[in-house]
């Protein structure tokens, strides 16, 4: 026979079980993940302090980052890790191209006043500089 006390006990037990299950679900699993709506917050922008392009072997082949002085640069490396192309901003922004031995052979730059210069160096270290006259 179901008495009033048994009904109260059943109701309290069911309520405690439900609340305990819900609480453990929240504590153990965490908040519910929801997919972002593709139409909201879709800016098409990826932000980072550094990007590295790696080849299939995991070697870094290109870096887009900031120098130690906080200027942005792009560096491209060959299979051996030698930086061949460097393009960056600094007090004198420019482009440097190196040979397979890592020796700088071409430098195109702007000085602080905006004047361009081109420096070319061969394997015998003969240097030619070009600038507007």
LOMIKOL-564832 format. One record per residue: x, y, z of N, C-alpha, C, O in turn. Coordinates in Angstrom, 1 decimal. Each point is the difference from the previous one (the first is absolute). Example, Ala and Ser with C-alpha at 12.3 -4.5 7.8 and 13.67 -1.06 7.14 Angstrom:
<atoms>
     n_xx     n_yy     n_zz    ca_xx    ca_yy    ca_zz     c_xx     c_yy     c_zz     o_xx     o_yy     o_zz
     13.2     -5.7      7.8     -0.9      1.2      0.0      0.9      1.2      0.0      1.0      0.0      0.7
     -1.4      1.1     -1.4      0.9      1.1      0.0     -0.8      1.1      0.8      0.5      1.1      0.1
</atoms>
This chain:
<atoms>
     n_xx     n_yy     n_zz    ca_xx    ca_yy    ca_zz     c_xx     c_yy     c_zz     o_xx     o_yy     o_zz
      0.8     -1.2      0.0     -0.8      1.2      0.0      0.9      1.2      0.0      1.0      0.1      0.7
     -1.4      0.9     -1.5      0.8      1.3     -0.2     -0.6      1.0      1.0     -1.1      0.4     -0.1
      2.0      0.0      1.0     -0.4      1.0      0.9      0.5      1.3     -0.4      0.8      0.2     -0.9
     -1.3      0.8      1.6      0.4      1.4     -0.2      1.5      0.1      0.2      0.7      0.7     -0.7
     -0.1     -1.3      1.7      1.4      0.0      0.3      0.8     -0.6     -1.1      1.1      0.5     -0.4
     -1.6     -1.6     -0.2      0.7     -0.7     -1.0      0.0      0.9     -1.3      1.1      0.1     -0.7
     -2.1      0.6      0.4     -0.1      0.9     -1.1      1.0      1.2      0.2      0.7      0.3     -1.0
     -0.6      0.2      2.1      0.9      1.1      0.3      1.4     -0.5     -0.1      0.9      0.7     -0.6
     -0.6     -1.9      1.1      1.3     -0.6     -0.1      0.4     -0.2     -1.4      1.1      0.2     -0.4
     -2.0     -0.8     -0.4      0.2     -0.2     -1.4      0.3      1.3     -0.8      0.9      0.1     -0.8
     -1.7      0.9      1.1      0.2      1.3     -0.7      1.3      0.6      0.4      0.7      0.5     -0.9
     -0.3     -0.5      2.2      1.3      0.5      0.4      1.2     -0.8     -0.6      1.0      0.6     -0.4
     -1.2     -1.9      0.3      1.1     -0.8     -0.6      0.2      0.3     -1.4      1.1      0.1     -0.5
     -2.3      0.0     -0.2      0.1      0.3     -1.5      0.6      1.4     -0.2      0.8      0.1     -0.9
     -1.2      0.8      1.7      0.5      1.4     -0.2      1.5      0.0      0.3      0.8      0.7     -0.7
     -0.4     -1.3      1.8      1.5     -0.1      0.3      0.8     -0.7     -1.1      1.0      0.5     -0.3
     -1.6     -1.5     -0.2      0.7     -0.8     -1.1      0.1      0.9     -1.2      1.1      0.0     -0.7
     -2.1      0.7      0.3      0.0      0.9     -1.2      1.0      1.1      0.2      0.8      0.3     -0.9
     -0.8      0.4      2.1      0.9      1.1      0.3      1.5     -0.5      0.0      0.9      0.7     -0.5
     -0.7     -1.8      1.1      1.3     -0.6      0.1      0.6     -0.3     -1.4      1.1      0.2     -0.3
     -2.0     -0.8     -0.5      0.4     -0.3     -1.4      0.3      1.2     -0.8      1.0      0.1     -0.7
     -1.8      0.9      0.8      0.2      1.3     -0.7      1.3      0.7      0.5      0.8      0.5     -0.8
     -0.6     -0.5      2.1      1.2      0.6      0.6      1.3     -0.7     -0.5      1.0      0.6     -0.3
     -1.1     -2.0      0.3      1.2     -0.7     -0.4      0.3      0.2     -1.5      1.1      0.0     -0.4
     -2.2      0.1     -0.4      0.2      0.3     -1.4      0.7      1.3     -0.2      0.9      0.1     -0.9
     -1.3      0.9      1.6      0.6      1.3     -0.1      1.5      0.0      0.4      0.8      0.6     -0.6
     -0.6     -1.2      1.8      1.3      0.0      0.6      1.0     -0.9     -0.8      1.2      0.3     -0.2
     -1.6     -1.5     -0.3      0.9     -0.9     -0.6      0.1      0.3     -1.5      1.1     -0.2     -0.5
     -2.1      0.6     -0.2      0.1      0.2     -1.4      0.3      1.4     -0.3      0.6      0.3     -1.1
     -1.0      0.7      1.8      0.2      1.4     -0.2     -1.1      0.6     -0.8     -1.1     -0.7     -0.2
      1.3      1.9     -0.3     -1.1      0.7     -0.7     -0.2     -0.7     -1.4      0.9     -0.6     -0.5
     -2.1      0.8      0.1     -0.4     -0.6     -1.3      0.7      0.8     -1.1     -0.1      1.2     -0.1
      0.8     -1.9     -0.8      0.6      0.7     -1.2     -1.1      0.2     -1.1     -0.8     -0.9     -0.2
      0.9      2.0     -0.4     -0.9      0.4     -1.1      0.8      0.4     -1.2      0.9      0.7      0.2
     -1.4     -1.1     -1.3      0.7      0.5     -1.3     -0.4      1.4     -0.2     -1.1      0.4      0.3
      2.1      0.4     -0.8     -0.3      1.4     -0.2     -0.8      0.1     -1.3      0.1     -0.8     -1.0
     -1.0      1.7      1.0     -0.7      0.3     -1.1      0.9      0.6     -1.1      0.7      1.0      0.3
     -0.7     -1.6     -1.5      1.0      0.4     -1.0     -0.3      1.5     -0.4      0.9      0.6     -0.5
     -2.1     -0.1      0.6     -0.3      1.3     -0.4      0.4      1.1      1.0      0.2      1.1     -0.4
     -0.1     -1.5      1.7      0.4      1.0      1.0      1.5     -0.2      0.4      0.4     -1.2      0.0
      0.3      2.2      0.2      1.4      0.0      0.4      0.9     -0.6     -1.1      1.0     -0.6      0.4
     -1.4      0.6     -1.6      0.8     -0.5     -1.1      0.8      1.1     -0.6     -0.6      0.7     -0.9
      1.8     -0.4      1.3      0.7      1.1     -0.5      1.1     -0.4     -1.0      0.5      0.8     -0.8
     -0.2     -2.1      0.7      1.0     -0.5     -1.0      1.4      0.4      0.4      0.9      0.0     -0.8
     -0.7      0.3      2.1      1.4      0.5      0.4      0.5     -1.0      1.0     -0.7     -0.5      1.0
      2.0      0.1     -1.2      0.7     -0.9      0.9      1.1      0.9      0.7      0.7      0.7     -0.8
     -0.6     -0.7      2.1      0.9      0.9      0.7      1.0     -0.9      0.8     -0.4     -0.9      0.6
      1.7      1.3     -0.7      1.0     -0.6      0.8      1.2      0.9      0.0      0.1      0.9     -0.8
      0.9     -1.2      1.7      1.2      0.7      0.0      1.0     -0.6     -0.9      1.0      0.7     -0.4
     -1.1     -1.9      0.0      0.9     -0.7     -1.0     -0.7     -1.0     -0.7     -0.8     -0.8      0.5
      1.1      0.7     -1.8     -0.5     -1.1     -0.9      1.2     -0.7     -0.5      1.0      0.6     -0.5
     -1.0     -2.0      0.5      1.0     -0.7     -0.6     -0.6     -1.0     -1.1     -1.0     -0.6      0.3
      1.7      0.6     -1.4     -0.4     -0.9     -1.1      1.0     -1.2      0.1      1.2      0.3     -0.2
     -1.7     -1.5      0.4      0.9     -1.1      0.1     -0.2     -1.0     -1.2     -1.1     -0.1     -0.5
      2.1     -0.6      0.1     -0.1     -1.0     -1.0     -0.5     -1.3      0.5     -0.3     -0.1      1.2
      0.2     -1.0     -2.0     -0.5     -1.2      0.5      0.8     -0.7      1.0     -0.4     -0.8      0.8
      1.7      1.2     -0.7      0.9     -0.6      1.0      0.0      0.8      1.3      0.6     -0.3      1.0
     -1.4      1.4     -0.9     -0.1      0.8      1.2      1.0      1.1      0.1      0.0      0.6      1.0
      0.8     -0.4     -2.0      1.0      1.0      0.0     -0.6      1.4     -0.4     -0.8      0.1     -0.9
      1.1      0.9      1.7     -0.5      1.3     -0.3      0.6      0.5     -1.3      1.2      0.0     -0.2
     -2.0      0.5     -0.8      0.5      0.4     -1.3     -0.3      1.5     -0.1      0.6      0.7     -0.9
     -1.5     -0.1      1.6     -0.3      1.4      0.0     -0.6      0.5      1.3     -0.7     -0.8      0.7
      1.1      2.0     -0.3     -0.5      0.5      1.2     -0.5      1.5     -0.2      0.7      0.8     -0.7
     -1.8     -0.5      1.2     -0.6      1.3      0.0     -0.1      0.4      1.5     -0.8     -0.6      0.7
      1.6      1.5     -0.2      0.1      0.3      1.4      0.4      1.4      0.3      0.1      0.8     -0.9
      0.3     -0.6      2.1      0.6      1.3      0.5      1.4     -0.2      0.4      0.3     -1.0      0.6
      0.6      2.0     -0.9      1.3     -0.1      0.4      0.1      0.3      1.5     -1.0      0.3      0.6
      2.2     -0.4     -0.1      0.2      0.3      1.4     -0.3      1.4      0.4     -0.3      0.4      1.1
      0.4      0.5     -2.1     -0.3      1.4      0.2     -1.5      0.3     -0.3     -0.4      1.2      0.0
     -0.4     -2.2     -0.4     -1.4      0.2     -0.2     -0.4      0.4     -1.4     -1.2      0.3     -0.2
      2.1     -0.5     -0.8     -0.3      0.3     -1.4     -0.4     -1.3     -0.7      0.6     -1.0      0.2
     -1.7      1.1     -1.0     -0.4     -1.2     -0.7      1.0     -0.4     -1.2      0.6      0.9     -0.6
     -0.5     -2.2      0.4      0.8     -0.5     -1.1     -0.5     -1.3     -0.5     -0.8     -0.7      0.6
      1.2      0.4     -1.8     -0.3     -1.3     -0.7      1.3     -0.6     -0.4      0.8      0.7     -0.7
     -0.5     -1.9      1.1      1.2     -0.7     -0.3     -0.3     -1.3     -0.7     -1.0     -0.7      0.4
      1.7      0.4     -1.5     -0.2     -1.3     -0.7      1.3     -0.8      0.0      1.1      0.6     -0.2
     -1.2     -1.9      0.6      1.2     -0.8      0.2      0.0     -1.1     -1.0     -1.0     -0.5     -0.5
      2.2      0.0      0.1      0.1     -1.1     -0.9     -0.1     -1.3      0.8     -0.3      0.0      1.2
      0.5     -1.2     -1.8     -0.2     -1.3      0.6      1.0     -0.2      1.2     -0.3     -0.7      0.9
      1.4      1.4     -0.9      1.0     -0.2      1.0     -0.2      1.0      1.2      0.7     -0.1      1.0
     -1.7      1.0     -1.1     -0.3      0.9      1.0      0.8      1.3     -0.1     -0.1      0.9      0.9
      0.7     -0.7     -2.1      0.7      1.3     -0.2     -1.0      1.0     -0.5     -0.7     -0.2     -0.9
      0.8      1.4      1.6     -0.9      1.1     -0.4      0.4      0.6     -1.3      1.1      0.6     -0.1
     -1.9     -0.8     -1.0      0.4      0.5     -1.3     -0.6      1.4     -0.3      0.7      0.8     -0.5
     -2.0     -0.6      0.9     -0.6      1.2     -0.3     -0.5      0.6      1.4     -0.6     -0.7      0.8
      0.8      2.0     -0.6     -0.4      0.7      1.1     -0.6      1.3     -0.4      0.6      0.7     -0.8
     -1.8     -0.4      1.2     -0.7      1.2     -0.3     -0.6      0.6      1.3     -0.7     -0.7      0.7
      1.1      1.9     -0.4     -0.4      0.5      1.3      0.0      1.5      0.1      0.5      0.7     -0.8
     -1.1     -0.3      1.9      0.0      1.4      0.4      0.9      0.2      1.1      0.1     -0.8      1.0
      0.6      1.9     -1.0      0.9      0.4      1.1      0.2      1.5     -0.2     -0.8      0.7     -0.7
      1.8     -0.1      1.3      0.4      1.4     -0.2      0.3      0.2     -1.5     -0.3      1.0     -0.6
      0.9     -2.1      0.0      0.3      0.0     -1.5     -0.7     -1.3     -0.5      0.7     -1.0     -0.1
     -1.9      1.1     -0.4     -0.7     -1.1     -0.5      0.6     -0.5     -1.3      0.6      0.8     -0.7
     -0.7     -2.1      0.5      0.6     -0.5     -1.2     -0.3     -1.5     -0.3     -0.7     -0.7      0.7
      1.4      0.3     -1.8     -0.1     -1.4     -0.4      1.5     -0.5     -0.2      0.8      0.7     -0.6
     -0.5     -1.9      1.2      1.3     -0.6     -0.1     -0.2     -1.3     -0.6     -0.8     -0.8      0.4
      1.7      0.4     -1.4      0.0     -1.3     -0.6      1.4     -0.6      0.2      1.0      0.7     -0.3
     -1.0     -1.9      0.8      1.3     -0.7      0.2      0.2     -1.2     -0.9     -1.0     -0.5     -0.6
      2.2      0.1      0.4      0.3     -1.2     -0.8     -0.1     -1.3      0.8     -0.5      0.1      1.1
      0.8     -1.2     -1.7     -0.2     -1.3      0.6      1.0     -0.1      1.2     -0.3     -0.9      0.9
      1.3      1.7     -0.8      0.9     -0.1      1.2     -0.4      1.0      1.1      0.7      0.1      1.0
     -1.8      0.6     -1.2     -0.5      0.9      1.0      0.6      1.4      0.0     -0.2      0.8      0.9
      1.0     -0.5     -2.0      0.7      1.3     -0.1     -1.0      0.9     -0.7     -0.6     -0.3     -1.1
      0.5      1.5      1.6     -0.9      1.0     -0.6      0.6      0.5     -1.3      1.1      0.5      0.0
     -1.9     -0.6     -1.0      0.5      0.4     -1.4     -0.7      1.2     -0.5      0.6      0.8     -0.8
     -1.9     -0.6      1.2     -0.8      1.2     -0.5     -0.7      0.6      1.1     -0.6     -0.7      0.8
      0.7      2.0     -0.7     -0.8      0.8      1.1     -0.6      1.2     -0.7      0.7      0.8     -0.6
     -2.0     -0.8      0.7     -0.8      1.2     -0.5     -0.6      0.6      1.3     -0.7     -0.6      0.7
      1.0      1.9     -0.5     -0.4      0.6      1.2     -0.4      1.5     -0.2      0.3      0.6     -1.0
     -0.9     -0.1      2.0     -0.3      1.5      0.1      0.6      0.5      1.3     -0.1     -0.6      1.0
      0.7      1.8     -1.2      0.6      0.6      1.3     -1.1      0.8      0.7     -1.2      0.0     -0.4
      1.5      0.6      1.5     -1.0      0.7      0.8     -0.7      1.2     -0.7     -1.1      0.4      0.4
      1.8      0.1     -1.5     -0.6      1.1     -0.7     -0.9     -0.5     -1.2     -0.6      0.8     -0.7
      0.6     -2.1      0.5     -0.7     -0.6     -1.1      0.8     -0.2     -1.3     -0.6     -0.4     -1.0
      1.9      0.6      1.1      0.8     -0.2     -1.2      0.3     -1.5     -0.2      0.4     -0.6      0.9
     -0.6      0.1     -2.1      0.2     -1.4     -0.3      1.5     -0.3     -0.3      0.7      0.9     -0.5
     -0.3     -2.1      0.8      1.4     -0.4     -0.4     -0.1     -1.5     -0.3     -0.8     -0.8      0.5
      1.7      0.4     -1.4      0.1     -1.4     -0.4      1.5     -0.4      0.1      0.9      0.7     -0.6
     -0.6     -1.7      1.3      1.4     -0.5      0.2      0.0     -1.4     -0.5     -0.8     -0.9      0.4
      1.8      0.6     -1.3      0.2     -1.3     -0.6      1.4     -0.5      0.3      0.9      0.8     -0.2
     -0.8     -2.0      0.7      1.4     -0.5      0.3      0.1     -1.4     -0.6     -0.8     -0.9      0.1
      1.9      0.7     -0.8      0.3     -1.3     -0.7      0.7     -1.0      1.0      0.3      0.4      1.1
      0.0     -1.6     -1.6      0.7     -1.0      0.8      1.4      0.4      0.4      0.6     -0.5      1.0
      0.0      1.4     -1.7      1.4      0.5      0.3     -0.1      1.2      0.9      1.0      0.7      0.2
     -2.2     -0.4      0.3     -0.2      1.1      0.9      0.2      1.4     -0.6      0.2      1.0      0.7
     -0.3     -0.9     -2.0      0.0      1.3     -0.7     -1.4      0.5      0.1     -1.0     -0.6     -0.2
      1.0      1.9      0.6     -1.3      0.6      0.3     -0.3      1.2     -0.9      0.9      0.8     -0.3
     -2.1     -0.7     -0.2     -0.4      1.1     -0.8     -1.3      0.6      0.7     -0.9     -0.7      0.4
      0.9      2.0     -0.2     -1.1      0.7      0.6     -0.7      0.9     -1.1      0.7      0.6     -0.8
     -2.0     -0.6      0.8     -0.7      0.8     -0.9     -1.0      0.9      0.8     -0.7     -0.5      0.9
      0.7      1.8     -1.2     -1.0      0.8      0.7     -0.3      1.2     -1.0      0.9      0.3     -0.8
     -2.1      0.3      0.9     -0.3      1.1     -0.9      0.9      1.1      0.3      0.4      0.4      1.1
      0.0      0.3     -2.2      0.9      1.1      0.1     -0.8      1.3     -0.1      0.6      1.1      0.1
</atoms>
